[in-house]
């Protein structure tokens, strides 16, 4: 599953991802594309608080790909 949230600034990437995640099955791996330089730290905090797994952040040049796995219920 991929969410393209490029061009959005904090806190919108996390808010939009959180809304989308609610419809995903537990344990779903999601690739989130962002351009906000604060997004990796924001998503690490979000995952810690919500119980999701922050798997990695990959620099794609003009964007970053953040990979998370939704918490197992």
PDB file of N, CA, C and O in Angstrom, chain B, residues numbered from 101:
ATOM      1  N   UNK B 101       0.861  -1.170   0.000  1.00  0.00           N
ATOM      2  CA  UNK B 101       0.000   0.000   0.000  1.00  0.00           C
ATOM      3  C   UNK B 101       0.903   1.226   0.000  1.00  0.00           C
ATOM      4  O   UNK B 101       1.906   1.261   0.713  1.00  0.00           O
ATOM      5  N   UNK B 102       0.549   2.238  -0.800  1.00  0.00           N
ATOM      6  CA  UNK B 102       1.340   3.459  -0.868  1.00  0.00           C
ATOM      7  C   UNK B 102       0.444   4.678  -0.687  1.00  0.00           C
ATOM      8  O   UNK B 102      -0.643   4.760  -1.260  1.00  0.00           O
ATOM      9  N   UNK B 103       0.922   5.623   0.122  1.00  0.00           N
ATOM     10  CA  UNK B 103       0.240   6.908   0.307  1.00  0.00           C
ATOM     11  C   UNK B 103       1.169   7.996  -0.194  1.00  0.00           C
ATOM     12  O   UNK B 103       2.289   8.130   0.301  1.00  0.00           O
ATOM     13  N   UNK B 104       0.725   8.772  -1.165  1.00  0.00           N
ATOM     14  CA  UNK B 104       1.528   9.874  -1.688  1.00  0.00           C
ATOM     15  C   UNK B 104       1.092  11.154  -0.982  1.00  0.00           C
ATOM     16  O   UNK B 104       0.044  11.724  -1.287  1.00  0.00           O
ATOM     17  N   UNK B 105       1.912  11.592  -0.036  1.00  0.00           N
ATOM     18  CA  UNK B 105       1.617  12.792   0.742  1.00  0.00           C
ATOM     19  C   UNK B 105       2.654  13.883   0.489  1.00  0.00           C
ATOM     20  O   UNK B 105       2.877  14.753   1.331  1.00  0.00           O
ATOM     21  N   UNK B 106       3.283  13.822  -0.685  1.00  0.00           N
ATOM     22  CA  UNK B 106       4.287  14.824  -1.044  1.00  0.00           C
ATOM     23  C   UNK B 106       3.630  16.199  -1.144  1.00  0.00           C
ATOM     24  O   UNK B 106       2.484  16.329  -1.574  1.00  0.00           O
ATOM     25  N   UNK B 107       4.375  17.211  -0.741  1.00  0.00           N
ATOM     26  CA  UNK B 107       3.903  18.584  -0.817  1.00  0.00           C
ATOM     27  C   UNK B 107       3.156  19.060   0.418  1.00  0.00           C
ATOM     28  O   UNK B 107       2.885  20.253   0.556  1.00  0.00           O
ATOM     29  N   UNK B 108       2.822  18.144   1.316  1.00  0.00           N
ATOM     30  CA  UNK B 108       2.115  18.516   2.544  1.00  0.00           C
ATOM     31  C   UNK B 108       3.117  18.824   3.649  1.00  0.00           C
ATOM     32  O   UNK B 108       4.161  18.179   3.747  1.00  0.00           O
ATOM     33  N   UNK B 109       2.800  19.797   4.466  1.00  0.00           N
ATOM     34  CA  UNK B 109       3.658  20.184   5.579  1.00  0.00           C
ATOM     35  C   UNK B 109       3.044  19.715   6.904  1.00  0.00           C
ATOM     36  O   UNK B 109       1.835  19.513   7.014  1.00  0.00           O
ATOM     37  N   UNK B 110       3.906  19.553   7.891  1.00  0.00           N
ATOM     38  CA  UNK B 110       3.510  19.147   9.238  1.00  0.00           C
ATOM     39  C   UNK B 110       2.337  20.003   9.727  1.00  0.00           C
ATOM     40  O   UNK B 110       2.369  21.224   9.574  1.00  0.00           O
ATOM     41  N   UNK B 111       1.337  19.407  10.294  1.00  0.00           N
ATOM     42  CA  UNK B 111       1.167  18.010  10.686  1.00  0.00           C
ATOM     43  C   UNK B 111       0.352  17.187   9.686  1.00  0.00           C
ATOM     44  O   UNK B 111      -0.028  16.057   9.991  1.00  0.00           O
ATOM     45  N   UNK B 112       0.079  17.735   8.498  1.00  0.00           N
ATOM     46  CA  UNK B 112      -0.820  17.071   7.554  1.00  0.00           C
ATOM     47  C   UNK B 112      -0.404  15.658   7.129  1.00  0.00           C
ATOM     48  O   UNK B 112      -1.276  14.795   7.036  1.00  0.00           O
ATOM     49  N   UNK B 113       0.885  15.372   6.863  1.00  0.00           N
ATOM     50  CA  UNK B 113       1.209  13.991   6.484  1.00  0.00           C
ATOM     51  C   UNK B 113       0.772  12.961   7.532  1.00  0.00           C
ATOM     52  O   UNK B 113       0.192  11.931   7.186  1.00  0.00           O
ATOM     53  N   UNK B 114       1.046  13.236   8.800  1.00  0.00           N
ATOM     54  CA  UNK B 114       0.666  12.297   9.859  1.00  0.00           C
ATOM     55  C   UNK B 114      -0.851  12.226   9.995  1.00  0.00           C
ATOM     56  O   UNK B 114      -1.405  11.138  10.156  1.00  0.00           O
ATOM     57  N   UNK B 115      -1.522  13.357   9.932  1.00  0.00           N
ATOM     58  CA  UNK B 115      -2.983  13.362  10.062  1.00  0.00           C
ATOM     59  C   UNK B 115      -3.648  12.589   8.923  1.00  0.00           C
ATOM     60  O   UNK B 115      -4.574  11.812   9.159  1.00  0.00           O
ATOM     61  N   UNK B 116      -3.189  12.796   7.710  1.00  0.00           N
ATOM     62  CA  UNK B 116      -3.776  12.086   6.560  1.00  0.00           C
ATOM     63  C   UNK B 116      -3.461  10.597   6.613  1.00  0.00           C
ATOM     64  O   UNK B 116      -4.319   9.769   6.309  1.00  0.00           O
ATOM     65  N   UNK B 117      -2.240  10.255   6.995  1.00  0.00           N
ATOM     66  CA  UNK B 117      -1.878   8.839   7.114  1.00  0.00           C
ATOM     67  C   UNK B 117      -2.706   8.171   8.202  1.00  0.00           C
ATOM     68  O   UNK B 117      -3.190   7.055   8.011  1.00  0.00           O
ATOM     69  N   UNK B 118      -2.876   8.831   9.331  1.00  0.00           N
ATOM     70  CA  UNK B 118      -3.667   8.271  10.425  1.00  0.00           C
ATOM     71  C   UNK B 118      -5.099   7.991   9.971  1.00  0.00           C
ATOM     72  O   UNK B 118      -5.663   6.947  10.299  1.00  0.00           O
ATOM     73  N   UNK B 119      -5.677   8.904   9.230  1.00  0.00           N
ATOM     74  CA  UNK B 119      -7.037   8.722   8.731  1.00  0.00           C
ATOM     75  C   UNK B 119      -7.107   7.526   7.783  1.00  0.00           C
ATOM     76  O   UNK B 119      -8.037   6.723   7.863  1.00  0.00           O
ATOM     77  N   UNK B 120      -6.127   7.407   6.887  1.00  0.00           N
ATOM     78  CA  UNK B 120      -6.111   6.296   5.930  1.00  0.00           C
ATOM     79  C   UNK B 120      -5.894   4.958   6.620  1.00  0.00           C
ATOM     80  O   UNK B 120      -6.508   3.957   6.252  1.00  0.00           O
ATOM     81  N   UNK B 121      -5.014   4.940   7.627  1.00  0.00           N
ATOM     82  CA  UNK B 121      -4.662   3.700   8.326  1.00  0.00           C
ATOM     83  C   UNK B 121      -5.883   3.059   8.986  1.00  0.00           C
ATOM     84  O   UNK B 121      -5.953   1.835   9.103  1.00  0.00           O
ATOM     85  N   UNK B 122      -6.809   3.849   9.401  1.00  0.00           N
ATOM     86  CA  UNK B 122      -8.005   3.309  10.063  1.00  0.00           C
ATOM     87  C   UNK B 122      -8.743   2.295   9.205  1.00  0.00           C
ATOM     88  O   UNK B 122      -9.427   1.418   9.732  1.00  0.00           O
ATOM     89  N   UNK B 123      -8.612   2.405   7.892  1.00  0.00           N
ATOM     90  CA  UNK B 123      -9.291   1.473   6.989  1.00  0.00           C
ATOM     91  C   UNK B 123      -8.455   0.276   6.586  1.00  0.00           C
ATOM     92  O   UNK B 123      -8.926  -0.568   5.824  1.00  0.00           O
ATOM     93  N   UNK B 124      -7.221   0.175   7.076  1.00  0.00           N
ATOM     94  CA  UNK B 124      -6.332  -0.914   6.695  1.00  0.00           C
ATOM     95  C   UNK B 124      -6.409  -2.061   7.696  1.00  0.00           C
ATOM     96  O   UNK B 124      -6.709  -1.864   8.874  1.00  0.00           O
ATOM     97  N   UNK B 125      -6.133  -3.248   7.205  1.00  0.00           N
ATOM     98  CA  UNK B 125      -6.093  -4.430   8.066  1.00  0.00           C
ATOM     99  C   UNK B 125      -4.885  -4.347   8.999  1.00  0.00           C
ATOM    100  O   UNK B 125      -3.865  -3.768   8.626  1.00  0.00           O
ATOM    101  N   UNK B 126      -4.979  -4.910  10.195  1.00  0.00           N
ATOM    102  CA  UNK B 126      -3.836  -4.954  11.103  1.00  0.00           C
ATOM    103  C   UNK B 126      -2.641  -5.628  10.427  1.00  0.00           C
ATOM    104  O   UNK B 126      -2.800  -6.618   9.713  1.00  0.00           O
ATOM    105  N   UNK B 127      -1.459  -5.089  10.658  1.00  0.00           N
ATOM    106  CA  UNK B 127      -0.241  -5.665  10.092  1.00  0.00           C
ATOM    107  C   UNK B 127       0.057  -5.249   8.662  1.00  0.00           C
ATOM    108  O   UNK B 127       0.977  -5.788   8.048  1.00  0.00           O
ATOM    109  N   UNK B 128      -0.700  -4.305   8.117  1.00  0.00           N
ATOM    110  CA  UNK B 128      -0.474  -3.838   6.751  1.00  0.00           C
ATOM    111  C   UNK B 128       0.790  -2.986   6.683  1.00  0.00           C
ATOM    112  O   UNK B 128       0.984  -2.093   7.508  1.00  0.00           O
ATOM    113  N   UNK B 129       1.643  -3.258   5.709  1.00  0.00           N
ATOM    114  CA  UNK B 129       2.839  -2.445   5.503  1.00  0.00           C
ATOM    115  C   UNK B 129       2.483  -1.317   4.532  1.00  0.00           C
ATOM    116  O   UNK B 129       1.890  -1.552   3.480  1.00  0.00           O
ATOM    117  N   UNK B 130       2.854  -0.097   4.902  1.00  0.00           N
ATOM    118  CA  UNK B 130       2.482   1.081   4.134  1.00  0.00           C
ATOM    119  C   UNK B 130       3.732   1.884   3.802  1.00  0.00           C
ATOM    120  O   UNK B 130       4.570   2.125   4.671  1.00  0.00           O
ATOM    121  N   UNK B 131       3.856   2.296   2.548  1.00  0.00           N
ATOM    122  CA  UNK B 131       4.920   3.187   2.113  1.00  0.00           C
ATOM    123  C   UNK B 131       4.310   4.579   1.975  1.00  0.00           C
ATOM    124  O   UNK B 131       3.344   4.774   1.238  1.00  0.00           O
ATOM    125  N   UNK B 132       4.878   5.531   2.685  1.00  0.00           N
ATOM    126  CA  UNK B 132       4.351   6.895   2.711  1.00  0.00           C
ATOM    127  C   UNK B 132       5.397   7.812   2.085  1.00  0.00           C
ATOM    128  O   UNK B 132       6.524   7.906   2.571  1.00  0.00           O
ATOM    129  N   UNK B 133       5.014   8.484   1.007  1.00  0.00           N
ATOM    130  CA  UNK B 133       5.925   9.383   0.309  1.00  0.00           C
ATOM    131  C   UNK B 133       5.697  10.804   0.797  1.00  0.00           C
ATOM    132  O   UNK B 133       4.575  11.307   0.755  1.00  0.00           O
ATOM    133  N   UNK B 134       6.764  11.452   1.262  1.00  0.00           N
ATOM    134  CA  UNK B 134       6.660  12.789   1.849  1.00  0.00           C
ATOM    135  C   UNK B 134       7.807  13.677   1.374  1.00  0.00           C
ATOM    136  O   UNK B 134       8.853  13.186   0.950  1.00  0.00           O
ATOM    137  N   UNK B 135       7.596  14.987   1.452  1.00  0.00           N
ATOM    138  CA  UNK B 135       8.645  15.958   1.148  1.00  0.00           C
ATOM    139  C   UNK B 135       8.997  16.805   2.372  1.00  0.00           C
ATOM    140  O   UNK B 135      10.019  17.491   2.364  1.00  0.00           O
ATOM    141  N   UNK B 136       8.191  16.771   3.397  1.00  0.00           N
ATOM    142  CA  UNK B 136       8.428  17.557   4.615  1.00  0.00           C
ATOM    143  C   UNK B 136       9.607  16.953   5.382  1.00  0.00           C
ATOM    144  O   UNK B 136       9.568  15.782   5.762  1.00  0.00           O
ATOM    145  N   UNK B 137      10.646  17.745   5.607  1.00  0.00           N
ATOM    146  CA  UNK B 137      11.845  17.234   6.287  1.00  0.00           C
ATOM    147  C   UNK B 137      11.587  16.819   7.731  1.00  0.00           C
ATOM    148  O   UNK B 137      12.374  16.065   8.302  1.00  0.00           O
ATOM    149  N   UNK B 138      10.504  17.297   8.329  1.00  0.00           N
ATOM    150  CA  UNK B 138      10.154  16.908   9.700  1.00  0.00           C
ATOM    151  C   UNK B 138       9.360  15.602   9.757  1.00  0.00           C
ATOM    152  O   UNK B 138       9.165  15.049  10.840  1.00  0.00           O
ATOM    153  N   UNK B 139       8.909  15.113   8.629  1.00  0.00           N
ATOM    154  CA  UNK B 139       8.036  13.936   8.605  1.00  0.00           C
ATOM    155  C   UNK B 139       8.638  12.686   9.245  1.00  0.00           C
ATOM    156  O   UNK B 139       7.928  12.002   9.982  1.00  0.00           O
ATOM    157  N   UNK B 140       9.911  12.350   9.005  1.00  0.00           N
ATOM    158  CA  UNK B 140      10.428  11.138   9.644  1.00  0.00           C
ATOM    159  C   UNK B 140      10.304  11.165  11.170  1.00  0.00           C
ATOM    160  O   UNK B 140       9.865  10.184  11.771  1.00  0.00           O
ATOM    161  N   UNK B 141      10.680  12.260  11.789  1.00  0.00           N
ATOM    162  CA  UNK B 141      10.561  12.366  13.247  1.00  0.00           C
ATOM    163  C   UNK B 141       9.102  12.354  13.674  1.00  0.00           C
ATOM    164  O   UNK B 141       8.752  11.747  14.687  1.00  0.00           O
ATOM    165  N   UNK B 142       8.248  13.023  12.905  1.00  0.00           N
ATOM    166  CA  UNK B 142       6.815  13.034  13.216  1.00  0.00           C
ATOM    167  C   UNK B 142       6.237  11.627  13.153  1.00  0.00           C
ATOM    168  O   UNK B 142       5.461  11.238  14.025  1.00  0.00           O
ATOM    169  N   UNK B 143       6.606  10.859  12.128  1.00  0.00           N
ATOM    170  CA  UNK B 143       6.073   9.505  11.991  1.00  0.00           C
ATOM    171  C   UNK B 143       6.648   8.560  13.045  1.00  0.00           C
ATOM    172  O   UNK B 143       5.958   7.638  13.480  1.00  0.00           O
ATOM    173  N   UNK B 144       7.894   8.768  13.462  1.00  0.00           N
ATOM    174  CA  UNK B 144       8.443   7.945  14.542  1.00  0.00           C
ATOM    175  C   UNK B 144       7.646   8.169  15.824  1.00  0.00           C
ATOM    176  O   UNK B 144       7.308   7.214  16.523  1.00  0.00           O
ATOM    177  N   UNK B 145       7.350   9.415  16.129  1.00  0.00           N
ATOM    178  CA  UNK B 145       6.549   9.736  17.323  1.00  0.00           C
ATOM    179  C   UNK B 145       5.145   9.179  17.197  1.00  0.00           C
ATOM    180  O   UNK B 145       4.612   8.599  18.143  1.00  0.00           O
ATOM    181  N   UNK B 146       4.551   9.354  16.038  1.00  0.00           N
ATOM    182  CA  UNK B 146       3.198   8.849  15.792  1.00  0.00           C
ATOM    183  C   UNK B 146       3.142   7.335  15.985  1.00  0.00           C
ATOM    184  O   UNK B 146       2.244   6.822  16.651  1.00  0.00           O
ATOM    185  N   UNK B 147       4.101   6.629  15.402  1.00  0.00           N
ATOM    186  CA  UNK B 147       4.107   5.164  15.511  1.00  0.00           C
ATOM    187  C   UNK B 147       4.279   4.716  16.954  1.00  0.00           C
ATOM    188  O   UNK B 147       3.621   3.777  17.401  1.00  0.00           O
ATOM    189  N   UNK B 148       5.156   5.382  17.673  1.00  0.00           N
ATOM    190  CA  UNK B 148       5.386   5.020  19.084  1.00  0.00           C
ATOM    191  C   UNK B 148       4.109   5.217  19.891  1.00  0.00           C
ATOM    192  O   UNK B 148       3.761   4.378  20.721  1.00  0.00           O
ATOM    193  N   UNK B 149       3.418   6.313  19.651  1.00  0.00           N
ATOM    194  CA  UNK B 149       2.190   6.621  20.389  1.00  0.00           C
ATOM    195  C   UNK B 149       1.040   5.693  20.000  1.00  0.00           C
ATOM    196  O   UNK B 149       0.287   5.239  20.862  1.00  0.00           O
ATOM    197  N   UNK B 150       0.905   5.411  18.695  1.00  0.00           N
ATOM    198  CA  UNK B 150      -0.232   4.633  18.199  1.00  0.00           C
ATOM    199  C   UNK B 150      -0.002   3.128  18.211  1.00  0.00           C
ATOM    200  O   UNK B 150      -0.947   2.359  18.034  1.00  0.00           O
ATOM    201  N   UNK B 151       1.244   2.697  18.417  1.00  0.00           N
ATOM    202  CA  UNK B 151       1.526   1.265  18.462  1.00  0.00           C
ATOM    203  C   UNK B 151       1.882   0.650  17.126  1.00  0.00           C
ATOM    204  O   UNK B 151       1.955  -0.573  17.007  1.00  0.00           O
ATOM    205  N   UNK B 152       2.106   1.486  16.109  1.00  0.00           N
ATOM    206  CA  UNK B 152       2.532   0.983  14.802  1.00  0.00           C
ATOM    207  C   UNK B 152       4.050   0.794  14.808  1.00  0.00           C
ATOM    208  O   UNK B 152       4.742   1.307  15.687  1.00  0.00           O
ATOM    209  N   UNK B 153       4.564   0.052  13.820  1.00  0.00           N
ATOM    210  CA  UNK B 153       6.007  -0.159  13.698  1.00  0.00           C
ATOM    211  C   UNK B 153       6.575   0.779  12.642  1.00  0.00           C
ATOM    212  O   UNK B 153       6.137   0.753  11.492  1.00  0.00           O
ATOM    213  N   UNK B 154       7.544   1.606  13.020  1.00  0.00           N
ATOM    214  CA  UNK B 154       8.282   2.436  12.074  1.00  0.00           C
ATOM    215  C   UNK B 154       9.407   1.567  11.549  1.00  0.00           C
ATOM    216  O   UNK B 154      10.325   1.232  12.298  1.00  0.00           O
ATOM    217  N   UNK B 155       9.357   1.194  10.273  1.00  0.00           N
ATOM    218  CA  UNK B 155      10.327   0.248   9.729  1.00  0.00           C
ATOM    219  C   UNK B 155      11.557   0.922   9.142  1.00  0.00           C
ATOM    220  O   UNK B 155      12.682   0.497   9.407  1.00  0.00           O
ATOM    221  N   UNK B 156      11.354   1.973   8.345  1.00  0.00           N
ATOM    222  CA  UNK B 156      12.508   2.652   7.757  1.00  0.00           C
ATOM    223  C   UNK B 156      12.105   3.963   7.106  1.00  0.00           C
ATOM    224  O   UNK B 156      10.929   4.235   6.865  1.00  0.00           O
ATOM    225  N   UNK B 157      13.115   4.755   6.833  1.00  0.00           N
ATOM    226  CA  UNK B 157      12.954   5.987   6.062  1.00  0.00           C
ATOM    227  C   UNK B 157      14.058   5.985   5.019  1.00  0.00           C
ATOM    228  O   UNK B 157      15.240   5.914   5.356  1.00  0.00           O
ATOM    229  N   UNK B 158      13.669   6.062   3.755  1.00  0.00           N
ATOM    230  CA  UNK B 158      14.622   6.014   2.649  1.00  0.00           C
ATOM    231  C   UNK B 158      14.590   7.346   1.913  1.00  0.00           C
ATOM    232  O   UNK B 158      13.521   7.840   1.554  1.00  0.00           O
ATOM    233  N   UNK B 159      15.770   7.926   1.689  1.00  0.00           N
ATOM    234  CA  UNK B 159      15.876   9.185   0.952  1.00  0.00           C
ATOM    235  C   UNK B 159      15.757   8.886  -0.539  1.00  0.00           C
ATOM    236  O   UNK B 159      16.580   8.166  -1.105  1.00  0.00           O
ATOM    237  N   UNK B 160      14.731   9.441  -1.166  1.00  0.00           N
ATOM    238  CA  UNK B 160      14.514   9.239  -2.591  1.00  0.00           C
ATOM    239  C   UNK B 160      14.968  10.419  -3.430  1.00  0.00           C
ATOM    240  O   UNK B 160      14.571  10.541  -4.589  1.00  0.00           O
ATOM    241  N   UNK B 161      15.788  11.287  -2.870  1.00  0.00           N
ATOM    242  CA  UNK B 161      16.249  12.460  -3.594  1.00  0.00           C
ATOM    243  C   UNK B 161      15.392  13.666  -3.270  1.00  0.00           C
ATOM    244  O   UNK B 161      15.688  14.405  -2.331  1.00  0.00           O
ATOM    245  N   UNK B 162      14.331  13.875  -4.040  1.00  0.00           N
ATOM    246  CA  UNK B 162      13.451  15.021  -3.796  1.00  0.00           C
ATOM    247  C   UNK B 162      12.270  14.675  -2.896  1.00  0.00           C
ATOM    248  O   UNK B 162      11.392  15.510  -2.675  1.00  0.00           O
ATOM    249  N   UNK B 163      12.244  13.455  -2.380  1.00  0.00           N
ATOM    250  CA  UNK B 163      11.210  13.029  -1.423  1.00  0.00           C
ATOM    251  C   UNK B 163      11.793  11.931  -0.538  1.00  0.00           C
ATOM    252  O   UNK B 163      12.884  11.424  -0.802  1.00  0.00           O
ATOM    253  N   UNK B 164      11.068  11.572   0.504  1.00  0.00           N
ATOM    254  CA  UNK B 164      11.454  10.472   1.383  1.00  0.00           C
ATOM    255  C   UNK B 164      10.348   9.431   1.381  1.00  0.00           C
ATOM    256  O   UNK B 164       9.168   9.762   1.264  1.00  0.00           O
ATOM    257  N   UNK B 165      10.736   8.187   1.508  1.00  0.00           N
ATOM    258  CA  UNK B 165       9.766   7.094   1.631  1.00  0.00           C
ATOM    259  C   UNK B 165       9.861   6.551   3.047  1.00  0.00           C
ATOM    260  O   UNK B 165      10.892   6.027   3.468  1.00  0.00           O
ATOM    261  N   UNK B 166       8.769   6.690   3.761  1.00  0.00           N
ATOM    262  CA  UNK B 166       8.675   6.186   5.129  1.00  0.00           C
ATOM    263  C   UNK B 166       7.849   4.897   5.076  1.00  0.00           C
ATOM    264  O   UNK B 166       6.766   4.863   4.493  1.00  0.00           O
ATOM    265  N   UNK B 167       8.372   3.856   5.686  1.00  0.00           N
ATOM    266  CA  UNK B 167       7.678   2.571   5.695  1.00  0.00           C
ATOM    267  C   UNK B 167       7.274   2.242   7.115  1.00  0.00           C
ATOM    268  O   UNK B 167       8.102   2.209   8.025  1.00  0.00           O
ATOM    269  N   UNK B 168       5.972   1.997   7.291  1.00  0.00           N
ATOM    270  CA  UNK B 168       5.461   1.605   8.601  1.00  0.00           C
ATOM    271  C   UNK B 168       4.586   0.364   8.446  1.00  0.00           C
ATOM    272  O   UNK B 168       4.124   0.043   7.351  1.00  0.00           O
ATOM    273  N   UNK B 169       4.368  -0.324   9.561  1.00  0.00           N
ATOM    274  CA  UNK B 169       3.452  -1.460   9.594  1.00  0.00           C
ATOM    275  C   UNK B 169       2.411  -1.153  10.670  1.00  0.00           C
ATOM    276  O   UNK B 169       2.747  -0.809  11.803  1.00  0.00           O
ATOM    277  N   UNK B 170       1.138  -1.286  10.285  1.00  0.00           N
ATOM    278  CA  UNK B 170       0.073  -0.993  11.258  1.00  0.00           C
ATOM    279  C   UNK B 170       0.103  -2.034  12.367  1.00  0.00           C
ATOM    280  O   UNK B 170       0.493  -3.184  12.163  1.00  0.00           O
ATOM    281  N   UNK B 171      -0.319  -1.595  13.542  1.00  0.00           N
ATOM    282  CA  UNK B 171      -0.268  -2.490  14.699  1.00  0.00           C
ATOM    283  C   UNK B 171      -1.179  -3.688  14.491  1.00  0.00           C
ATOM    284  O   UNK B 171      -2.235  -3.594  13.866  1.00  0.00           O
ATOM    285  N   UNK B 172      -0.740  -4.809  15.030  1.00  0.00           N
ATOM    286  CA  UNK B 172      -1.556  -6.016  15.011  1.00  0.00           C
ATOM    287  C   UNK B 172      -2.580  -5.901  16.136  1.00  0.00           C
ATOM    288  O   UNK B 172      -2.241  -5.490  17.245  1.00  0.00           O
ATOM    289  N   UNK B 173      -3.795  -6.253  15.863  1.00  0.00           N
ATOM    290  CA  UNK B 173      -4.840  -6.107  16.871  1.00  0.00           C
ATOM    291  C   UNK B 173      -5.004  -7.350  17.702  1.00  0.00           C
ATOM    292  O   UNK B 173      -5.848  -7.386  18.598  1.00  0.00           O
TER     293      UNK B 173
END
